[in-house]
Amino acid sequence: MTLQPITSSPVFSAPPSAPKPGASEKEAPLPADSFRAAAPSQGQPPAPILSNNPRELGEKQFADSYGRVKNLALMLSSYASGETRRQMLDAYQTLFTRMEPDTKFTIAVGSSRDRQDVENMMERANIQNPERITFVDPKAGSLTVWARDMMVPLQLTDDPNRVALLEQTPLHDWHDSDSAVPGAICQQNPSILLDQDKRLVTDGGDVMSNTKESFVGYYSISATSQRLARQMDSDPELKEKFVAEYEQRTGKKVVDAKGPTVFPFRQQMKEVENPAALNWELVENPAFSKRALKPNEVTPAQMYEDSAKALFEEKFGKPVTILGKDDPDTTTHTEEPATDHMDMGCTPIDDNTFFVGDPGLAKQIVSKMSEAELLDAERILSESAGKPVRLPRDGDRNRDNQQDFDAYTKTLADKGYNVIRMPHAEPGMSRSYISYNNCLMERFEREDGSQVRRVFLPVYNIPKLDDYATQTWEAQGYEVIPMPLGALSQRWGALRCVSNWLERSPQG
């Protein structure tokens, strides 16, 4: 079951937000939980309008592995310099030339220099149809390059001529002025509606989808649950209504509903080597007391978690599977998300198959490299990263825990998915971050009947690892287009992190 739309459910209302950077002083501030239609462009006839509220138009998360990307968002700023910037511009060139010739690109830039660097690359590479590449300058201060995280693109099933961008509350708080990008894109693109729904706490890298269902990392579910609890616990009358609605909707009884909510886990701040990493982790909460419950009873913590999952299902228009939640039946390890963002180590490549990262597999492959191969690979990685980098060896402690990747595999296999493991090198002090999951896929049929099934895949100039990953993708029928991104990956992100489809065909 899904929650009632927010327009008719005051229980889920949120406080107003400040005006977006660059907004007119006369413009009234939007509620944090609001939507905005893009401004109409001059000189273009208006399209038939069913509604300007995307929540009334059948919002649904696009599938990662189906459909053709028609408009791809990218971001470039001073955040990327040196070898990272060069690799990103090379990646842009590959996308401009290897995607379909009429694919559009919308590039958010932090300065005129960023735009000039892209235009210079386009001129050197003789990029065809340059008019399909447009630039957006939010004029809002510093930007990063992580185009994925501040927004989630949604198709509108009742209005195929338009799409929506969800602007949610981010998991990370280090994104500079990236929150201005979704609104700026929508202002420049009349066919894109902005849905500001701050009830959901997530990053775009922590949600994925095939055509059947969506997948949400437990960090996002936990953070959204706690946001709901804080809001409701601060207003006893509102909480009473929330509990009553939940009980009516689910048929369950909430026990110990009065007083502050205590969750089994709590967020604990931690030191991180990379400022882009999630700076908190979930640990067991000693204040939580487990109690015996009847079959139809739930704790307030479970109520909020159920409600968080329902919010994602309402927004994404699909059932949701949670990945990275602790399995209480295992006692030797407390499971959590395997990576900060789920898309670094988990990929739905079609409706029946997943690639899941495997640090142990990466170590096995590295162990078969000769000493010369190992030293050469580490030299290449170190030159790309601008610092000494080493590959993982047997005995190295995993920051990204092997058992958490194995838990992904069990969850997905139990649902009937075919799970194939992919080498994954975890981040750590002087270690390389290698992901063959964080990619960009297309799967569609051209008008002439030819079939396209391709993946733009990060590679790292390490033949044994790159070849293994490439052959694994090819075995599933994908054409592999390599994207050297070793320097970018040292920032703990790869191709999916720096791109975001604004529009793609719903299915192949």
The 8 nearest C-alpha neighbors of each residue, nearest first, counted from 0:
[[1, 2, 309, 248, 249, 312, 313, 3],
 [2, 0, 309, 313, 3, 312, 310, 4],
 [1, 3, 309, 4, 310, 313, 0, 306],
 [2, 4, 8, 5, 1, 7, 6, 313],
 [5, 3, 6, 7, 8, 2, 54, 313],
 [4, 6, 8, 7, 11, 3, 9, 12],
 [5, 7, 4, 8, 9, 3, 12, 11],
 [8, 6, 5, 4, 9, 3, 10, 11],
 [7, 9, 5, 10, 6, 11, 3, 4],
 [10, 8, 12, 11, 7, 5, 6, 237],
 [9, 11, 8, 12, 241, 237, 240, 238],
 [12, 10, 9, 8, 5, 13, 198, 227],
 [11, 13, 9, 10, 5, 14, 32, 8],
 [14, 12, 32, 31, 11, 15, 198, 197],
 [15, 13, 31, 16, 30, 12, 32, 197],
 [16, 14, 30, 31, 13, 29, 17, 28],
 [15, 17, 31, 30, 29, 14, 18, 28],
 [16, 18, 28, 19, 15, 29, 31, 30],
 [19, 17, 28, 22, 20, 29, 16, 27],
 [18, 20, 22, 21, 17, 179, 28, 182],
 [21, 19, 22, 139, 18, 179, 138, 137],
 [20, 22, 19, 23, 139, 138, 137, 18],
 [23, 21, 20, 19, 18, 24, 26, 25],
 [22, 24, 26, 25, 21, 27, 18, 20],
 [23, 25, 26, 22, 27, 18, 21, 28],
 [26, 24, 23, 27, 22, 28, 18, 21],
 [25, 27, 23, 24, 28, 22, 18, 29],
 [26, 28, 25, 29, 18, 24, 23, 22],
 [29, 27, 18, 17, 26, 30, 16, 15],
 [30, 28, 31, 16, 27, 33, 18, 15],
 [29, 31, 15, 32, 33, 16, 28, 14],
 [32, 30, 16, 15, 33, 197, 29, 195],
 [31, 33, 196, 30, 195, 197, 13, 198],
 [34, 32, 195, 30, 31, 196, 194, 29],
 [35, 33, 194, 195, 193, 52, 36, 32],
 [34, 36, 193, 192, 194, 37, 33, 52],
 [37, 35, 192, 51, 193, 38, 34, 191],
 [36, 38, 186, 189, 185, 192, 191, 39],
 [37, 39, 186, 189, 40, 36, 187, 185],
 [40, 38, 189, 37, 41, 45, 43, 186],
 [41, 39, 43, 38, 189, 42, 187, 188],
 [40, 42, 43, 39, 44, 38, 45, 189],
 [41, 43, 40, 44, 39, 45, 189, 46],
 [44, 42, 41, 40, 45, 39, 46, 189],
 [45, 43, 46, 42, 41, 40, 39, 47],
 [46, 44, 43, 47, 39, 48, 40, 189],
 [45, 47, 48, 44, 160, 43, 190, 49],
 [46, 48, 45, 49, 50, 160, 44, 158],
 [49, 47, 50, 46, 51, 45, 158, 160],
 [48, 50, 47, 51, 158, 56, 157, 55],
 [51, 49, 52, 48, 55, 56, 53, 158],
 [50, 52, 36, 53, 48, 49, 192, 35],
 [51, 53, 54, 50, 55, 34, 56, 36],
 [54, 52, 56, 55, 51, 163, 58, 192],
 [55, 53, 52, 56, 58, 57, 4, 194],
 [54, 56, 53, 52, 57, 50, 58, 51],
 [57, 55, 157, 53, 155, 54, 58, 158],
 [56, 58, 156, 155, 157, 55, 59, 54],
 [59, 57, 155, 154, 153, 56, 54, 316],
 [60, 58, 316, 315, 153, 154, 57, 155],
 [59, 61, 153, 315, 154, 62, 316, 152],
 [62, 60, 153, 154, 505, 59, 63, 208],
 [61, 63, 209, 208, 210, 65, 64, 60],
 [64, 62, 208, 209, 65, 61, 207, 440],
 [63, 65, 440, 348, 62, 349, 441, 442],
 [66, 64, 442, 506, 507, 62, 63, 441],
 [67, 65, 507, 506, 504, 443, 442, 505],
 [66, 68, 503, 504, 441, 443, 69, 442],
 [67, 69, 503, 70, 502, 500, 66, 71],
 [70, 68, 503, 102, 502, 103, 67, 71],
 [71, 69, 103, 502, 501, 104, 500, 68],
 [70, 72, 500, 104, 501, 499, 105, 103],
 [71, 73, 105, 499, 498, 106, 500, 104],
 [72, 74, 106, 498, 146, 497, 107, 105],
 [75, 73, 107, 144, 106, 146, 108, 145],
 [76, 74, 108, 144, 113, 107, 109, 73],
 [75, 77, 109, 78, 108, 113, 142, 79],
 [76, 78, 79, 80, 75, 109, 113, 143],
 [77, 79, 76, 143, 80, 144, 142, 75],
 [80, 78, 84, 77, 83, 76, 75, 144],
 [81, 79, 84, 83, 77, 78, 82, 85],
 [80, 82, 84, 83, 85, 79, 86, 385],
 [81, 83, 85, 84, 86, 383, 486, 80],
 [84, 82, 486, 487, 86, 81, 85, 80],
 [85, 83, 80, 79, 87, 82, 86, 81],
 [84, 86, 82, 88, 87, 83, 89, 81],
 [87, 85, 89, 83, 84, 88, 484, 82],
 [86, 88, 90, 84, 89, 85, 91, 83],
 [89, 87, 91, 85, 90, 86, 84, 92],
 [90, 88, 86, 92, 87, 91, 85, 93],
 [91, 89, 87, 93, 88, 92, 86, 482],
 [92, 90, 88, 94, 89, 93, 95, 87],
 [91, 93, 89, 95, 90, 94, 96, 88],
 [94, 92, 90, 96, 91, 95, 97, 89],
 [93, 95, 91, 97, 92, 96, 98, 90],
 [96, 94, 92, 93, 97, 91, 98, 126],
 [95, 97, 93, 94, 98, 92, 126, 100],
 [98, 96, 94, 93, 95, 99, 100, 480],
 [99, 97, 94, 96, 95, 100, 102, 93],
 [98, 100, 102, 101, 97, 96, 95, 69],
 [101, 99, 102, 98, 96, 128, 127, 95],
 [100, 102, 99, 103, 131, 128, 69, 98],
 [103, 101, 69, 99, 100, 70, 98, 104],
 [104, 102, 70, 131, 132, 69, 101, 71],
 [103, 105, 132, 71, 70, 72, 133, 106],
 [106, 104, 72, 133, 134, 132, 71, 73],
 [105, 107, 73, 134, 74, 72, 135, 108],
 [106, 108, 135, 74, 136, 134, 73, 75],
 [109, 107, 75, 136, 110, 76, 113, 74],
 [108, 110, 76, 142, 136, 141, 113, 75],
 [111, 109, 112, 113, 108, 114, 76, 136],
 [110, 112, 114, 113, 115, 109, 108, 116],
 [111, 113, 115, 110, 114, 116, 109, 76],
 [114, 112, 116, 110, 111, 115, 108, 76],
 [115, 113, 111, 117, 112, 116, 118, 108],
 [114, 116, 112, 118, 117, 113, 119, 111],
 [115, 117, 119, 113, 114, 118, 112, 120],
 [118, 116, 120, 114, 115, 119, 121, 113],
 [117, 119, 121, 115, 120, 116, 114, 122],
 [120, 118, 122, 116, 121, 117, 115, 123],
 [121, 119, 117, 123, 118, 122, 124, 116],
 [120, 122, 118, 126, 124, 119, 123, 125],
 [121, 123, 125, 119, 120, 124, 118, 126],
 [124, 122, 120, 125, 121, 119, 126, 118],
 [123, 125, 121, 126, 122, 120, 92, 119],
 [126, 124, 122, 123, 121, 127, 120, 129],
 [127, 125, 121, 124, 129, 122, 128, 96],
 [126, 128, 129, 125, 100, 96, 95, 121],
 [127, 129, 130, 131, 126, 100, 101, 132],
 [130, 128, 131, 127, 132, 126, 121, 133],
 [131, 129, 132, 128, 133, 103, 127, 104],
 [132, 130, 103, 129, 128, 133, 104, 101],
 [133, 131, 104, 130, 129, 103, 105, 134],
 [134, 132, 105, 106, 104, 131, 135, 130],
 [133, 135, 106, 105, 107, 136, 108, 132],
 [134, 136, 107, 106, 108, 137, 184, 183],
 [135, 137, 108, 138, 107, 109, 134, 110],
 [138, 136, 139, 183, 180, 179, 135, 107],
 [139, 137, 136, 140, 21, 109, 20, 110],
 [138, 140, 137, 20, 176, 179, 21, 141],
 [141, 139, 176, 138, 142, 109, 175, 137],
 [140, 142, 176, 175, 109, 139, 143, 76],
 [143, 141, 177, 176, 175, 109, 76, 140],
 [142, 144, 78, 145, 76, 174, 177, 175],
 [145, 143, 74, 75, 497, 146, 76, 78],
 [144, 146, 497, 496, 147, 143, 148, 74],
 [147, 145, 497, 498, 74, 73, 144, 148],
 [148, 146, 203, 496, 499, 145, 498, 497],
 [147, 149, 203, 202, 204, 150, 146, 145],
 [150, 148, 178, 147, 202, 203, 166, 169],
 [149, 151, 166, 165, 148, 203, 164, 147],
 [150, 152, 165, 203, 164, 153, 166, 149],
 [153, 151, 164, 501, 163, 165, 150, 60],
 [154, 152, 60, 163, 59, 58, 61, 162],
 [153, 155, 162, 59, 58, 156, 61, 60],
 [156, 154, 58, 57, 158, 56, 162, 157],
 [155, 157, 57, 158, 154, 159, 56, 58],
 [158, 156, 56, 155, 57, 159, 55, 58],
 [157, 159, 155, 160, 156, 161, 56, 49],
 [160, 158, 161, 155, 156, 157, 162, 154],
 [161, 159, 158, 190, 162, 155, 46, 157],
 [160, 162, 190, 159, 191, 158, 155, 163],
 [163, 161, 154, 191, 155, 153, 192, 190],
 [164, 162, 192, 153, 191, 193, 152, 154],
 [163, 165, 152, 193, 151, 194, 153, 150],
 [164, 166, 194, 151, 150, 195, 167, 152],
 [167, 165, 195, 150, 194, 196, 164, 149],
 [166, 168, 197, 196, 199, 165, 169, 200],
 [167, 169, 200, 197, 199, 201, 170, 166],
 [170, 168, 201, 202, 171, 200, 167, 149],
 [169, 171, 201, 202, 200, 172, 168, 219],
 [172, 170, 169, 173, 277, 174, 202, 278],
 [171, 173, 174, 170, 169, 175, 277, 278],
 [174, 172, 175, 171, 275, 274, 176, 276],
 [173, 175, 177, 172, 176, 143, 171, 142],
 [174, 176, 173, 142, 141, 177, 143, 140],
 [177, 175, 178, 142, 141, 140, 179, 139],
 [178, 176, 179, 142, 180, 174, 175, 149],
 [177, 179, 176, 180, 149, 181, 174, 166],
 [180, 178, 177, 182, 176, 181, 137, 183],
 [179, 181, 183, 177, 178, 182, 137, 184],
 [182, 180, 184, 183, 179, 185, 150, 178],
 [181, 183, 185, 184, 180, 179, 186, 193],
 [184, 182, 180, 186, 185, 181, 137, 179],
 [185, 183, 181, 187, 182, 186, 180, 188],
 [184, 186, 37, 188, 182, 191, 187, 183],
 [187, 185, 37, 183, 38, 184, 188, 182],
 [186, 188, 184, 185, 183, 189, 37, 38],
 [187, 189, 185, 190, 186, 191, 184, 37],
 [190, 188, 37, 39, 191, 38, 40, 187],
 [189, 191, 161, 188, 162, 192, 160, 37],
 [192, 190, 162, 163, 185, 189, 188, 161],
 [193, 191, 163, 36, 37, 185, 35, 164],
 [192, 194, 35, 164, 34, 163, 36, 185],
 [195, 193, 34, 165, 164, 196, 166, 33],
 [196, 194, 166, 33, 34, 32, 165, 197],
 [197, 195, 32, 167, 198, 194, 33, 166],
 [196, 198, 167, 168, 199, 32, 31, 195],
 [197, 199, 196, 200, 32, 223, 168, 167],
 [200, 198, 197, 223, 167, 168, 201, 196],
 [201, 199, 168, 223, 169, 219, 170, 222],
 [200, 202, 219, 170, 169, 199, 168, 205],
 [201, 203, 148, 169, 204, 205, 170, 149],
 [202, 204, 148, 147, 205, 151, 206, 150],
 [205, 203, 340, 202, 342, 148, 206, 147],
 [204, 206, 340, 341, 202, 203, 216, 215],
 [207, 205, 215, 214, 204, 203, 216, 341],
 [208, 206, 214, 213, 63, 215, 205, 342],
 [209, 207, 213, 62, 63, 214, 212, 210],
 [208, 210, 62, 211, 350, 212, 63, 347],
 [209, 211, 62, 212, 350, 208, 65, 61],
 [212, 210, 209, 350, 317, 213, 318, 208],
 [213, 211, 318, 317, 209, 319, 208, 210],
 [212, 214, 208, 319, 207, 317, 318, 320],
 [215, 213, 320, 207, 319, 206, 208, 321],
 [214, 216, 206, 321, 205, 322, 320, 217],
 [217, 215, 322, 218, 205, 219, 321, 341],
 [216, 218, 220, 323, 219, 324, 221, 322],
 [217, 219, 221, 216, 220, 222, 336, 323],
 [220, 218, 201, 222, 217, 221, 216, 200],
 [219, 221, 217, 223, 222, 218, 307, 224],
 [222, 220, 224, 218, 219, 223, 217, 225],
 [221, 223, 219, 225, 224, 220, 200, 218],
 [222, 224, 200, 226, 220, 225, 221, 199],
 [225, 223, 303, 304, 221, 227, 307, 222],
 [224, 226, 228, 222, 227, 223, 229, 221],
 [225, 227, 223, 229, 228, 224, 222, 230],
 [226, 228, 224, 230, 225, 229, 231, 223],
 [227, 229, 225, 231, 230, 226, 232, 224],
 [230, 228, 226, 232, 227, 231, 225, 233],
 [229, 231, 227, 228, 233, 232, 226, 234],
 [230, 232, 238, 228, 233, 234, 229, 237],
 [233, 231, 229, 234, 230, 228, 259, 235],
 [232, 234, 231, 230, 229, 235, 238, 228],
 [233, 235, 237, 231, 232, 236, 238, 230],
 [236, 234, 238, 237, 239, 232, 233, 231],
 [237, 235, 239, 238, 234, 240, 231, 241],
 [236, 238, 240, 234, 239, 235, 231, 10],
 [239, 237, 231, 241, 235, 240, 236, 242],
 [238, 240, 236, 242, 237, 241, 235, 243],
 [239, 241, 243, 237, 238, 242, 244, 236],
 [240, 242, 238, 244, 239, 243, 10, 245],
 [241, 243, 245, 239, 240, 244, 238, 246],
 [244, 242, 240, 246, 245, 241, 247, 239],
 [243, 245, 247, 241, 242, 246, 248, 240],
 [244, 246, 242, 248, 243, 247, 249, 241],
 [247, 245, 251, 250, 243, 249, 248, 244],
 [246, 248, 244, 245, 250, 249, 243, 251],
 [247, 249, 245, 246, 244, 250, 0, 251],
 [250, 248, 251, 246, 247, 245, 0, 244],
 [249, 251, 246, 247, 248, 252, 295, 245],
 [252, 250, 295, 246, 249, 296, 253, 297],
 [251, 253, 296, 246, 295, 297, 254, 250],
 [254, 252, 297, 298, 296, 256, 299, 251],
 [255, 253, 256, 298, 297, 252, 296, 299],
 [256, 254, 257, 253, 298, 299, 258, 260],
 [255, 257, 254, 299, 253, 258, 298, 242],
 [258, 256, 255, 259, 235, 260, 254, 239],
 [257, 259, 260, 256, 232, 255, 235, 261],
 [260, 258, 232, 261, 257, 228, 256, 229],
 [259, 261, 299, 300, 262, 258, 228, 232],
 [260, 262, 287, 300, 259, 263, 286, 299],
 [263, 261, 264, 300, 287, 260, 265, 284],
 [262, 264, 284, 287, 283, 261, 265, 300],
 [265, 263, 283, 284, 262, 282, 281, 266],
 [264, 266, 284, 281, 282, 267, 283, 262],
 [265, 267, 281, 280, 279, 282, 268, 264],
 [268, 266, 279, 280, 281, 265, 269, 282],
 [269, 267, 279, 278, 280, 266, 270, 281],
 [270, 268, 279, 278, 271, 267, 280, 277],
 [269, 271, 278, 272, 268, 279, 273, 274],
 [272, 270, 273, 278, 269, 276, 274, 277],
 [271, 273, 274, 270, 428, 427, 276, 275],
 [272, 274, 275, 271, 276, 490, 491, 277],
 [275, 273, 276, 272, 271, 173, 278, 277],
 [276, 274, 273, 277, 173, 490, 491, 171],
 [277, 275, 274, 273, 278, 271, 339, 491],
 [276, 278, 279, 339, 171, 275, 280, 271],
 [279, 277, 269, 268, 276, 271, 270, 280],
 [280, 278, 268, 267, 269, 277, 266, 281],
 [279, 281, 267, 266, 282, 268, 269, 278],
 [280, 282, 266, 265, 264, 267, 283, 279],
 [283, 281, 264, 265, 284, 280, 266, 267],
 [282, 284, 264, 263, 285, 265, 281, 287],
 [283, 285, 264, 263, 286, 265, 287, 282],
 [286, 284, 287, 283, 288, 263, 264, 265],
 [287, 285, 284, 288, 261, 263, 262, 283],
 [288, 286, 263, 285, 284, 261, 262, 289],
 [289, 287, 290, 286, 285, 263, 261, 284],
 [288, 290, 287, 291, 263, 292, 298, 286],
 [291, 289, 292, 288, 298, 287, 293, 297],
 [290, 292, 293, 289, 296, 294, 297, 288],
 [293, 291, 296, 290, 294, 297, 295, 298],
 [292, 294, 296, 295, 291, 297, 252, 290],
 [295, 293, 296, 292, 297, 251, 252, 291],
 [294, 296, 251, 293, 252, 297, 250, 292],
 [297, 295, 252, 293, 251, 292, 294, 253],
 [298, 296, 253, 301, 252, 254, 302, 299],
 [297, 299, 301, 300, 254, 253, 302, 255],
 [300, 298, 302, 301, 256, 253, 260, 303],
 [301, 299, 303, 262, 298, 302, 304, 260],
 [300, 302, 304, 298, 303, 299, 297, 305],
 [303, 301, 299, 305, 300, 304, 306, 298],
 [304, 302, 306, 224, 300, 305, 301, 307],
 [303, 305, 301, 307, 224, 306, 302, 308],
 [306, 304, 302, 308, 303, 307, 301, 309],
 [305, 307, 303, 309, 304, 308, 302, 310],
 [308, 306, 304, 310, 309, 224, 305, 223],
 [307, 309, 305, 311, 310, 306, 304, 312],
 [310, 308, 306, 312, 307, 311, 1, 313],
 [311, 309, 313, 307, 312, 308, 306, 314],
 [310, 312, 314, 308, 313, 309, 315, 307],
 [313, 311, 309, 315, 317, 310, 314, 318],
 [312, 314, 310, 316, 311, 1, 315, 309],
 [315, 313, 311, 312, 316, 310, 58, 59],
 [314, 316, 59, 60, 312, 317, 313, 311],
 [315, 317, 59, 313, 312, 314, 58, 60],
 [318, 316, 212, 312, 315, 213, 319, 211],
 [317, 319, 212, 312, 213, 320, 316, 211],
 [320, 318, 213, 214, 212, 312, 317, 321],
 [319, 321, 214, 213, 215, 322, 318, 212],
 [320, 322, 215, 216, 214, 217, 319, 323],
 [323, 321, 216, 217, 324, 407, 215, 320],
 [322, 324, 336, 335, 217, 216, 334, 325],
 [325, 323, 217, 335, 322, 334, 326, 336],
 [326, 324, 334, 333, 335, 327, 323, 329],
 [325, 327, 328, 329, 324, 334, 333, 406],
 [328, 326, 329, 325, 330, 333, 334, 324],
 [329, 327, 326, 330, 325, 331, 333, 332],
 [330, 328, 327, 326, 331, 332, 333, 325],
 [331, 329, 332, 328, 327, 333, 326, 334],
 [330, 332, 329, 333, 334, 328, 402, 327],
 [333, 331, 330, 334, 329, 402, 325, 403],
 [332, 334, 325, 335, 331, 330, 326, 329],
 [333, 335, 325, 403, 332, 324, 323, 326],
 [334, 336, 323, 324, 325, 403, 337, 333],
 [337, 335, 323, 338, 217, 403, 216, 322],
 [336, 338, 403, 404, 399, 335, 400, 323],
 [339, 337, 340, 336, 341, 399, 343, 344],
 [340, 338, 277, 341, 336, 276, 337, 205],
 [341, 339, 205, 204, 338, 342, 343, 216],
 [340, 342, 205, 343, 338, 216, 345, 344],
 [343, 341, 345, 344, 204, 340, 437, 205],
 [344, 342, 437, 341, 436, 340, 434, 345],
 [343, 345, 356, 342, 436, 355, 341, 338],
 [344, 346, 355, 342, 354, 341, 436, 343],
 [345, 347, 354, 353, 436, 348, 342, 355],
 [348, 346, 353, 349, 352, 209, 354, 64],
 [349, 347, 64, 353, 352, 346, 354, 350],
 [350, 348, 352, 351, 347, 64, 209, 65],
 [349, 351, 209, 352, 210, 211, 347, 348],
 [350, 352, 416, 349, 417, 353, 415, 348],
 [353, 351, 417, 349, 416, 348, 418, 347],
 [354, 352, 347, 418, 346, 348, 419, 355],
 [353, 355, 419, 346, 420, 345, 418, 421],
 [356, 354, 345, 420, 344, 421, 353, 419],
 [357, 355, 344, 421, 423, 420, 422, 345],
 [356, 358, 422, 423, 360, 359, 421, 420],
 [359, 357, 423, 361, 360, 424, 422, 401],
 [360, 358, 362, 357, 361, 363, 401, 422],
 [359, 361, 363, 422, 357, 362, 358, 364],
 [362, 360, 422, 358, 364, 359, 363, 423],
 [363, 361, 365, 359, 360, 364, 392, 391],
 [364, 362, 360, 366, 361, 365, 359, 367],
 [363, 365, 361, 367, 366, 362, 360, 464],
 [364, 366, 362, 368, 367, 363, 361, 392],
 [365, 367, 363, 364, 368, 362, 392, 393],
 [368, 366, 365, 364, 369, 363, 463, 362],
 [369, 367, 365, 366, 372, 373, 370, 364],
 [368, 370, 372, 371, 373, 367, 366, 374],
 [369, 371, 373, 372, 374, 368, 375, 367],
 [370, 372, 374, 369, 373, 375, 368, 376],
 [373, 371, 369, 375, 370, 374, 368, 376],
 [372, 374, 370, 376, 371, 375, 368, 369],
 [373, 375, 377, 371, 376, 372, 378, 370],
 [374, 376, 378, 372, 373, 377, 371, 379],
 [377, 375, 373, 379, 378, 374, 461, 372],
 [376, 378, 380, 374, 379, 375, 389, 381],
 [377, 379, 375, 381, 376, 380, 374, 382],
 [380, 378, 376, 382, 377, 381, 383, 375],
 [381, 379, 377, 383, 378, 382, 384, 388],
 [382, 380, 387, 388, 384, 378, 386, 383],
 [383, 381, 385, 379, 380, 384, 378, 386],
 [382, 384, 486, 380, 381, 385, 379, 82],
 [383, 385, 486, 381, 386, 382, 380, 489],
 [386, 384, 382, 383, 381, 387, 486, 82],
 [385, 387, 381, 384, 388, 382, 429, 383],
 [388, 386, 381, 429, 389, 385, 384, 382],
 [389, 387, 429, 381, 430, 431, 377, 380],
 [388, 390, 430, 377, 429, 431, 391, 387],
 [389, 391, 430, 431, 392, 377, 388, 365],
 [392, 390, 362, 395, 389, 424, 393, 430],
 [393, 391, 362, 395, 394, 390, 366, 365],
 [392, 394, 395, 362, 391, 366, 363, 359],
 [393, 395, 392, 396, 391, 397, 362, 359],
 [396, 394, 393, 392, 397, 391, 362, 398],
 [395, 397, 394, 398, 400, 393, 391, 399],
 [398, 396, 399, 400, 395, 425, 401, 358],
 [397, 399, 400, 425, 427, 426, 396, 401],
 [400, 398, 397, 425, 337, 338, 401, 426],
 [399, 401, 397, 403, 402, 398, 337, 404],
 [400, 402, 404, 403, 358, 405, 399, 357],
 [403, 401, 405, 404, 400, 406, 334, 332],
 [402, 404, 337, 406, 405, 400, 401, 334],
 [405, 403, 407, 406, 401, 337, 402, 356],
 [404, 406, 402, 408, 403, 407, 401, 409],
 [405, 407, 403, 409, 408, 404, 402, 410],
 [408, 406, 404, 410, 405, 409, 322, 411],
 [407, 409, 405, 406, 411, 410, 412, 418],
 [408, 410, 406, 412, 411, 407, 413, 405],
 [411, 409, 407, 413, 408, 412, 406, 414],
 [412, 410, 414, 408, 413, 416, 409, 407],
 [411, 413, 416, 415, 409, 414, 410, 408],
 [412, 414, 410, 411, 415, 409, 416, 408],
 [415, 413, 411, 412, 416, 410, 409, 417],
 [416, 414, 412, 413, 411, 417, 351, 418],
 [417, 415, 412, 351, 411, 352, 414, 418],
 [416, 418, 352, 351, 353, 412, 415, 419],
 [419, 417, 353, 352, 354, 416, 408, 412],
 [420, 418, 354, 353, 355, 421, 417, 352],
 [421, 419, 355, 354, 356, 357, 418, 422],
 [420, 422, 356, 357, 355, 354, 423, 419],
 [423, 421, 361, 357, 360, 356, 358, 424],
 [424, 422, 358, 356, 357, 434, 361, 433],
 [425, 423, 433, 432, 358, 361, 431, 391],
 [424, 426, 432, 399, 398, 423, 397, 427],
 [427, 425, 432, 430, 431, 398, 424, 428],
 [426, 428, 430, 429, 398, 425, 272, 431],
 [427, 429, 430, 272, 426, 388, 431, 389],
 [430, 428, 388, 427, 387, 389, 431, 386],
 [431, 429, 389, 427, 388, 428, 426, 390],
 [430, 432, 388, 426, 433, 390, 389, 489],
 [433, 431, 426, 425, 424, 488, 489, 491],
 [432, 434, 424, 423, 431, 488, 435, 425],
 [435, 433, 423, 436, 437, 343, 432, 344],
 [434, 436, 437, 457, 468, 456, 433, 438],
 [435, 437, 434, 344, 438, 346, 343, 345],
 [438, 436, 343, 495, 342, 493, 435, 494],
 [437, 439, 495, 456, 494, 436, 455, 440],
 [438, 440, 455, 454, 495, 494, 456, 441],
 [441, 439, 454, 64, 453, 455, 438, 63],
 [442, 440, 67, 453, 452, 66, 64, 65],
 [441, 443, 452, 65, 66, 451, 507, 67],
 [444, 442, 507, 66, 451, 67, 450, 441],
 [443, 445, 450, 449, 448, 451, 507, 446],
 [446, 444, 448, 447, 449, 450, 443, 451],
 [445, 447, 448, 444, 449, 450, 443, 451],
 [448, 446, 445, 449, 444, 450, 451, 443],
 [447, 449, 445, 446, 444, 450, 451, 443],
 [450, 448, 445, 447, 444, 451, 446, 443],
 [449, 451, 444, 443, 445, 448, 452, 442],
 [452, 450, 443, 442, 444, 453, 449, 441],
 [453, 451, 442, 477, 441, 478, 450, 443],
 [454, 452, 478, 477, 441, 440, 479, 451],
 [453, 455, 440, 479, 439, 456, 480, 478],
 [454, 456, 480, 439, 438, 481, 479, 440],
 [455, 457, 481, 438, 482, 454, 480, 458],
 [458, 456, 482, 483, 484, 481, 435, 494],
 [459, 457, 483, 482, 465, 481, 484, 460],
 [458, 460, 485, 461, 483, 484, 465, 457],
 [461, 459, 462, 458, 465, 376, 483, 379],
 [460, 462, 459, 376, 464, 465, 463, 458],
 [463, 461, 465, 466, 464, 460, 467, 459],
 [462, 464, 466, 465, 461, 467, 364, 368],
 [465, 463, 467, 466, 462, 461, 468, 364],
 [466, 464, 462, 468, 467, 463, 461, 458],
 [467, 465, 469, 463, 468, 464, 462, 470],
 [466, 468, 464, 470, 465, 469, 463, 471],
 [469, 467, 471, 465, 466, 470, 464, 472],
 [470, 468, 466, 472, 471, 467, 465, 473],
 [469, 471, 473, 467, 472, 468, 466, 474],
 [472, 470, 468, 474, 469, 473, 467, 475],
 [471, 473, 469, 475, 474, 470, 477, 468],
 [474, 472, 477, 470, 476, 475, 471, 469],
 [475, 473, 471, 472, 476, 470, 477, 469],
 [476, 474, 473, 472, 477, 471, 348, 470],
 [475, 477, 473, 474, 478, 472, 452, 453],
 [478, 476, 473, 453, 452, 472, 475, 479],
 [477, 479, 453, 473, 454, 452, 480, 476],
 [480, 478, 454, 453, 477, 481, 455, 456],
 [479, 481, 455, 456, 454, 478, 482, 453],
 [482, 480, 456, 458, 455, 457, 479, 483],
 [481, 483, 457, 456, 458, 484, 90, 455],
 [484, 482, 458, 459, 457, 485, 481, 86],
 [485, 483, 487, 486, 457, 482, 86, 488],
 [484, 486, 459, 488, 487, 483, 383, 380],
 [485, 487, 384, 83, 383, 489, 488, 484],
 [488, 486, 83, 484, 489, 490, 485, 493],
 [489, 487, 492, 491, 490, 485, 493, 486],
 [488, 490, 491, 487, 486, 432, 431, 384],
 [489, 491, 488, 487, 492, 275, 273, 486],
 [492, 490, 488, 489, 432, 493, 275, 487],
 [491, 493, 488, 496, 490, 487, 494, 343],
 [492, 494, 488, 496, 437, 495, 487, 497],
 [493, 495, 438, 496, 497, 437, 498, 457],
 [496, 494, 438, 437, 498, 497, 439, 493],
 [495, 497, 147, 494, 493, 145, 492, 498],
 [498, 496, 145, 146, 494, 495, 144, 147],
 [499, 497, 73, 146, 495, 72, 496, 147],
 [500, 498, 72, 147, 71, 146, 501, 73],
 [501, 499, 71, 502, 72, 70, 68, 503],
 [500, 502, 70, 71, 152, 72, 499, 503],
 [501, 503, 70, 69, 500, 68, 162, 504],
 [504, 502, 68, 69, 67, 66, 505, 500],
 [503, 505, 66, 67, 506, 68, 502, 69],
 [506, 504, 66, 503, 61, 65, 507, 154],
 [507, 505, 66, 65, 504, 443, 210, 62],
 [506, 443, 66, 65, 442, 444, 67, 505]]
